[in-house]
Structure formats: C-alpha cells, structure tokens
Amino acid sequence: MSGVQSGMLAYVVRRLWQIVPTLVGVVLLVFFLFNWVGGDPAYLLAGKISNPEQIENIRHQLGVDRPYHVQLWIFIQQIATGDFGASWSTNEKVSEIFATRLGPSLTVLVPLLAIDTLLAIAAAMLVAYVRGSLTDRMVMIGCTVGQSVSILVYIIVFQYVLAYQLGWFPVQGWGDSFSENLFKYSLLPIIVGVIVSLAPDTRLYRSFFLDEINQDYVRTARAKGMGEIRVMWVHVLRNASIPIITNVMIQLPGLLAGAFLIERFFSIPGVGREVILAVERSDFPVIKAVTIYVAIATMIINLIADLLYRAVDPRVQLK
Amino acid sequence: MGPAISDRGSAASAAPDASRDETSRESNPADPLAGVLSEIRQKSPGGDDTGIVDPLADVLAEIRAESGGASLTEAGAPTLVFGGDRWGRDVLKKTIKGTETSMFVGLVAAFLAAFLATVFGALAGYYGGWIDDFFNWFYSVFTSIPYLLLILAIAAVLNQKGTLTVILILGLTGWTGIFRLVRAEYLKHKVRGYIQAADAIGASHARRMFVHILPNVSHVVLVQLSLHVVLFIKSEVVLSFLGFGVGVDTVSWGSMLNEAQSELILGYWWQLVAATVAMALLVTGFSLFTDALRDALDPKLK
C-alpha cells in the first residue's frame, strides 16, 4: 500500500514539475500580448487631453519605458506575489476584484454544473438504453435543433418571458445574503445555463454509453440475473465515467473565469462580467491577472483529473 | 472599443455631460439650464408646449411620404417581408447580410485554423523529437487558457473592431483541437510502408509530408474544418453581440441580436426571430453536412 502511495506522490511531483514549462509559456504569451501587441498603454490611459510630459510620467509609473526584460521581470514578480496593482479604470486593487467577484460566479456556476451533469447523465443513459427507438431519435433531433440556437437567444427569450413578462424571477440583480442570491437571483441564470449545456452534454454522454452498452461484460452481468437498473447505473456508468469526468473537468476552469454571457445579462457581479467590463475599458491588469490565474488553475485541475481516473478505474497506470 | 478609450480620456472635459444625465431636477452648477428645462416640462404635461419646433419635421415628413410610410416598424408592410427594425431598416436584407458576414468569418477563420493546425501537426508528427516537444508545448500553452477568455484577452489587446480582426482572433486561437488529431495521424502514417517507399525513391521530407501523407489524413482535416465553421460562427455572433466583433458598418447576427434585445421589450420580436432562425438553419445545415462528410470520408466508421 505504501508503495502505491509513494508511487502516487512521485507521479504528482513529476506532473507538477512538468507544469513549469507550460506556465512559462503562458506567462510569455500573456506578456507578448499585453506588453508588445497591445502597444503603449500610456496613450490609452492619458487619453485625448494629454501632453508629452504626462505620457512620459504614466510610462514611468507603469514601467513601460524600461527594457522588455525588466518589464518581464516586473510581471513575474507580480504573478508570484499576486499583486497586480490597481485596475486602470476603477483603481480598485486587482486582488480585491478577484476576491470579491469569485463568490457570485461560483454561486451560479457550481449548482449549474452539478445539475447539468446529473441531468445529462440520466437523460443520456435513458436514450442510450432505448437506442434506435422513436424516443431516442426525437431526443437527438431536439438536441441538434436546441444546440443550433445561439446561447444569446436563450438568455434573451428566457429573461424576457419568465422574468419580464411572467414575473416569476427577478429580471436581474444581486443581493447581500448568500441564500437570497442562490434562491432568488441565481435561479433563472442556472435554469438558462442548464438548458443551454444540456443538449450538447446529453449527445456526448449518449455516445459514451453507447460505446459501453454492447460490451461483453454487460451481457455477462445480465446473464448473472442482475437487474437492468444495476447493470446501467453501476456497471455501464462506471465504465463510461472516464470520458464523462474528462468532459466535466474541462468545464471546471471555466468556473473561475465565470459565465461571461449569463453574468453580463443578469448583472451578476462575477469574474466573467468583470472580464467583459475590463475588455470594454482596455483594463489590462485585470485581464492579465484573470488569464494567468485561470491558466494555473486549469493545469492543476488537469492533474486532479488524471488522479481521479486512477480512482475510478484501477487499470489506469499513472506514468 | 474605440469610443471606450476616448470616453475615459475625455472624462474630465465631458464631466458636465455626465452630470446632466444623472441630476435632472436639482439645480446644477455645471448645467444651469437643467432646472429651468425640467420646470418647463413639469408645467406642460403634454410636453409639446415648450415652444421648441423640430426644424427637420418637414424633411422627415417628405422622406416618409416618399418611402410609402414604410419607415416605421411595421410587421406587415408590403415592402418589408420580415418587417423593419427600430430605424426602419429591412430585417430581411439585414438577415441576408448577417448570413454573409457569418459565413465569411466562419469559413475563412476555419480555413486559417485548419491550415495552421495541418502545418503544425505535420511538422510535429512527422519529425518528432524536439520539434514535436516544441509544438506540444505550444499546444499546452494555448489550451491552458479557456477558449472564450483567450479570445477576449486578444480582443482587448488588438483593440480594434472589424471582420479581419475577428477572423484573425478565431483562426489563431482555434487550431489546437485540429492540431492534436492531425499530429496523431502523422505519427501513425510516417512509419507505414508507402512512406518508406517514398523515401526509397528519393522524395524529400516536404514531399512526403504534404504530397504523400496529407491526402491520406485529409478526411480528418475536412471533417474538423466543417465542425469549426459552426464553432467559429457561434463565437463570431457572441463577439459581435458583446461589441468586440465586426465593425459598426457591418451587419452581423450578433449585432442584430443586440438590437433585438431592446426591441423585444417594445414588443418588436421579428428581428430576434429572423436572426435566430437564420442562424439555426445554417448551423443545423452545417452540422448535418459534417456528419455526412464524416460518413463519406472516414474509413473507420461502420
């Protein structure tokens, strides 16, 4: 047992070590984009009523008058200390923005992802079980049509009909208490989000189940006299869970980046809305910080996903 | 994005404008007439007795008469089959123009992404070694940033709207998925007999990569190309909706949906429906085309 555990530890250490070059790449990419492609931010900041002296002043404050390698070093220090300075437009500290915006994003996105995953698994298993039937075909056609409509339309129509016309939900807004936010303001965003992601996820998970449903072990389980529910929910589900975990894990970093469109439409003060506002205002420090930290989170989540595969399927070898 | 910058820059000089919007009734040092104006308005609830005459009223009436009165938002006007938008522009024409924009952006961006992915994938899969390591590193850098976040970040630094910008953003970020598949195919094909034969007759590396192997992996690229057209069309609509996409002089389904959002509250639903149906038809059509392409080209499918 301890041998397995030390093997696991060695694996985690090796994987963390492998993250380093990717992280360096992300830092270089973001630096290249914002300090080179993005041009001189002093002109953005100074605006129309600027004189050369002011611009020089701002350039010095931002450090962009120094050579590129010094700027890069400043950037790396910012990442390491988590201190990206203040937002260019609101002067709020970037770390403060992150700390206060993450809560609302997670309040909407965690229930959304959980409900969507459970519903999609149940629906996909049902249609995979009755594959080829009229139900299966109707659900698949429904998914295809549902997927072809833009997410924007779902949000606009649901917000208009359910919130504005029928008044079942608040049109938008956000309160101070967690329960009020979750049960009042987040309900409609969660419903819209689940409806949008249910169609593609059901289609995808159905194909995963179909891959498993014709395997020999399923026939063996049935031959042993096992109930259909147990065959589907224990045997087939466990074997189909690896690609499902992969798909859920891919969506996890998105939790930190927030749901851009939903947060914007429903005025939820989350990270996604903050990013859109930052792009509108050319507020580089905020976008830089979000990009870097979400990238780091993505790499760590990928590592956790690989460890989960091992927990789900003991045959998986950690190399 | 242009206006956003100048807004911030001229914040100091434009302060009176901003305050006029916010404080209409109170006496305002920056705008002494605001109080007077609101007083006049209060005295005459009808709002027309202010003595202010629209100097362009005659011209407008003339234009309306010339266009047969179709400049209003009428669903059933005979000249406007799909109705008009809030400014009386033909929704049918806008939908067709929007389709053109989306098709153009989707196709060109998908070709760009597929081209990059094929070149990168071919080099990485064929040569292996440090070239493979380099491209894999490049791939992992791009995929460790969520797709929409990466697109928004690039839109922020490019800081200019336009069809070409959208194509570049989508094409330069969207190659990763295709790259992975093309690389795997090249790994498989480079050790096969026909490549050894090509080597024996003296074919160069480039010739082996792009004349001998490429036709044999082209089905992967074609199916992915078609798949990415749909993905990029959807992304373009979202970008244009947010105002980071095509320029203001270009019609896009995204900008149509943006207008439709405020029109819907006024009860004008037809622009929303026109853009939605057009997009749904195109996306469904392309999805079916992708499936058919896969059935026709992929030899592994039963």
Interface residues (C-beta under 8 A of the other chain):
Chain A: P21 T22 G25 V26 L29 V30 L33 F34 V37 G38 G39 L44 L45 A46 G47 K48 I49 S50 S89 T144 V145 Q147 S148 V149 S150 I151 L152 V153 I156 V157 Y160 Y164 P253 G254 A257 F260 L261 R264 V275 I276 A278 V279 E280 R281 S282 F284 I287 V290 T291 V294 A295 T298 M299
Chain B: M1 A4 I5 S6 R8 G9 S10 A11 A12 S13 W137 F138 S140 V141 F142 S144 I145 P146 L148 L149 L150 L152 A153 I154 A155 A156 V157 L158 N159 K234 V237 V238 F241 L242 G243 F244 W253 G254 L257 A260 Q261 L264 I265 L272 T276 M279 A280 L281 V283 T284 S287
